[in-house]
Amino acid sequence: MPSQLKLNPIEVILQTHSLIILDGALATELESHGCDLNDPLWSARVLLENPEAIEKVHAEYFRAGADCAITASYQATVDGFRKRGIQEPEALELIKKTVYLAKQARDDFWEEEKGNTNRPKPIVAGSVGPYGAYLADGSEYVGNYDVSDQHLADFHFPRIEALVEAGADVLAFETIPSLQEAKVLASLLKEFPDTCSWLSFSLKDGETISDGTGIEECARVFNDNEQIAAIGVNCAPIPAASEAVSVLSRQTDKPIILYPNSGETYNAETKTWDGEEERCPFDEQSEIWYGAGARIIGGCCRTHPGDIEALAKRWR
């Protein structure tokens, strides 16, 4: 039952605030701090080499106005670490560390505020990236993995368990490109009845997720799932993401989450971002997104603390 969940932190904030403000990009912000992410582990490489940088970026987003930090576990998986010679026990501790770093940044920030604020105490979302992120070939924007449900479940379960054990307030099933993978992730949540997650998809266009499934169908499939606290899209260009929000708002009564990228396209072969940024002012754009039904808004790849600060100034 919803009331039996660990007081769904998303619902709690939305009871007193019209909008939850997410953070922005972690990996590309780490790059701006001089970190080298040219590695299959991506931001998880920094977790190994310079975890203090991760905590610093989390703190910057909290100070900018974020109500929620998304952990550096998007590409941190047991399988991925194993390829680097790191065995499962240490890999699981590293995954837990992503939560500890975000919580430490949050708690230090909140101590600085000492309650003198009109914002909610920020929460920490444990990032669960798609199987395609582990493949490191851009598959999170395609989703046709050609693997079984059991294979996906075996891949995702250890990370989910570690994030829950580390005390993540909510899970973030993000950049999910296929309905198959989304269903597997939702089924794994049943193993953790006190835990909820948001579910955000990558897009092929404004009406379909990356594997070609209509986003209307995705909304219908998960609308009655009590452990899915919000549904939406991330890491998509602003025009497609905005259209998807409008579609979702007609199909679900769950809070809708939206955190688009800067408009550029990720090239999996060169590990670079191509095309032009769509530097629409996030604060102005957020009024449109809110009007379309979005209640949880932030930024994904190539967005910055300045984008989040602009959101906070408008909504707080």
N, C-alpha and C positions, 0 to 999 in steps of 0.2 A: 504494500500500500504506500502511496506517496508520503503520507504522514509518518510512516515508519522509517523512511530514509533518513539519513543523518542530517535532518533539516536541510534539504536541498539549498545549497548556498546561493544559487542563482535566484531562486524564488525569494529567498530572504532579502537579498539586496533590492530586487525589483519591487518588493512590497513598499519600500521607502524612497526609492530613486527611480526616475523614469527611464534611466539608461545605465547599463554596465559598460564601462570603458575598458577595453582590453589593451594590452601592450601592443607594440609593433614588432618588426622583424628582429629576431635575435641573431641569426647567423650572419646576415649582411651587416648588422651593426657591429658584431664582433670583428668582421673584416675591416670596418672603418677604424677600429681600435688597433689595427695592425696584426690581427690573428690570421694565420694561413689556414683556410678551410678546403684547400684543394686536396681532398682525401675522401675515400668512400664513407668514412665516419662523419664527415661534414662537421657540424658543431660539436659532435661528441669527441672529436679530436682535441678540441680546446678543453673539454672536461678532463682529459688525460694530462694535458700539458700546462694549462693555465686556468684552473677553475676560478681563480679570483676575478678573472675578466668577465666570466659569466655572471657572478654575483654583482659586479659593478654595473653591467648593463641592466640587470633586473632593477637595481637601485635607481638608475637613471630614469627608467620608465615609471617607477613608482613616484618619483619626484615630479615627473612630467604630468602625472594625474591618472595613471592606470589603476583600475580597480582589480585587475587580475594579471598575474604573471604566468606565462606559459613556459614550462620547464624545458631544459635543453636535452630532452630525451627523444625528440622527434626521430633521430637516426641512431639512437643508442639502444642497441639490441644485443641479446646474448649471441646470436649468430654473427652479427657484425663484429663484435669484440673478439669472438673466437677466431675469426680470420686474422686478427692481429696478435694471436697467441695468448689472449687473455681468457682464462677458463671461467666457467659459469659462476662460481661463488664471487669472484672479484667483479665480474661483469654486473651481477645483480647489485653489488654494493655501489658500483659506479652509477647505475640507473637510479638507485635511491638517493645518491648524492645530488642529482639534479633537483630533487625536491628540497633537500636540506639547504642548498644554496639559495633557492628562491625564497624559502621560508625565512632564512636568516636575513636576506635583504629586506623582506617585508617587515619582519619584526624590528629590525634596526630603524627602518624608516618610520614605522608607527610609533616607536619610542620618541623619535624626534618630533613627531606631530603632537604627541601627548593629548590626543583627543580634540585639539583645537582645529577642527576641520568640519566642513559640511559634506564630507565624503564618507563612504563606508570603509570599514577596515578591509584592505585588499585580500583577495584569496589567491590560492596557487592551484593552477590547473596542470595536471600531469600529462604531458604530450605523448600521444600514441600515434605516431606517423604510420603510413600505410606500408605494406610489404614492398611496394615499389620503391620506397625510399631506401630500404636496405639494398635493393638491387642496384641502386645508384646509376640507373640508366634512363631516368625520366619516366619510368613506368607509372609514377603516381599521377601522371597526366594522361594515361591511356587506360590502365586498369585491366587489360586482358592478360592476366598472369598465366593462365592455363595450369592452375594448381588446384588441389582439392580443398574442400572446407576444412578437413582435418589438418592439412598442412598449414593453412593459415592460422587455425586455432593453436596449433603447437608452437608456431612462431610468435604469436602475440601474447599468449598467456603469461609467460615468465615476466615480461616487462610490466604488464598490467598489475600482476601480483606485487611486484617490487614497488611500484608507484603507490599502490594502496597502502602497503605496509609502511612506507615512508611518511605517510600522512598527507598526501595530496588532498585538497579540499574537494576537487572534482577532477574527472578525467577529460581529456580533450582528444576525441577521435577526430583527427583533422587531415585535410587534403585526401579524403577517401575517394578513390576514383571509380569504385564499382559497388553495385548493390550487393553482390556476393560477399565482398569483404565487410561491408557495413553490417550485414546480417550476422556474420561470424562474430564480429566484435560485440554486437548487442547480445548475442547468446552467451558470450563469456562473462558479461556483466552479471548474469544470474549467479555466478560463483561468488559474487561480492554484493550481497543484498543491501548493504548499507551504503553502497557507493552509486553515484550517478555520473553521467558523462554528457557532454554535448557531442553532436555528430555534425561535422561539416564536410562537404563534398568539394572536390575539384570539378571544374566544369568544361564541357565541350563547347557549349554555348549557353545562352540565357535560359534555355528550357530543358537542357539535358546535362547529366553528369558525364564524366569523361568516357565511361564505357558505353554511352549512348542511351542509358535508361532515362526516361523522363523524370524530371525532378518532382513532378506531381506524384508519380508512383512512389518515389522515395518518401515523400511526406506521408502518404497514406499508410505505408508499411510500418512506420515508426510512430505514428501519431498516438497510438494507445500504449506505447511502451513507457511504463512509469519510471524507468531508470534513465531514459533519454530525456535530459532536462531541457535541451534546446536543439534546434536543427537549423542548418544553414549552409553557407558556402565560405570558402577561403581560398587564398592564393589564385584568384581569378581577376582579370582586368575589370575595372570599375563598371563599364557598360553592361557586361554579361552578368556580373554579380548583382547589380542593381535590378536587372530584369528578373533574376532568379528569386530575389527577395519578394517581389510583387507576386510571382507565381506561388511561392511557398505560403504567403500570407492568406491566400485563398483556400489553402488545403490543410492547414494545421492550426491548432490553437496553442501550440507550444511557443515559447519565446524564440524569435528568429535571430540567428547570429550571423554576422557579416564582418569578415576582415579580408578585404581585397589586397592585391599586390599593387605595385606602382604602375602597372600597365605593360611592363616589358615581358618578354617570353624567355623562359629558361632553356638554354641549349645544353642537353645532357652530354653531348660529345665534347664540347669545349669547356663545359662547366662555367659558362658565362651567361649574362643576361643581354638579350638583343632587343632592338627596337627602341621606341621612344617612351619615356615616362609620361604618364598622364597625371601631371601634378595638380590635380583638382584639389582645391583647399578642402581638407577633410572636414573641417568644422562646417563649412557651407554644405558640402555633400551630405553630411550626416543628417541634416534636416530633411532632405529628400528620402534618405534611407529610413529614417524614423517614420516619416509619413507613409512609407510603403509597408511598414510593419516590423522593421528591425528594432530590437531592444538590447542587443549586445553588439557593440561596434568597436573595431580596432583596425590594425593594419597587419599585413603579412609581408612577404619578401620586398625588400628595398624601401620600406617605410621606416620612419625615424622617430625619435622622441619628440621632435618638433610637431609631427602630425598628431601625436597623442596629446601634447600640451594644448594644441589648438582645439581639440575635442573637449578637453577638460575645461578650458576657459569658457566655451559656449554652454556646456551642460552642467557645470558646477558653480 
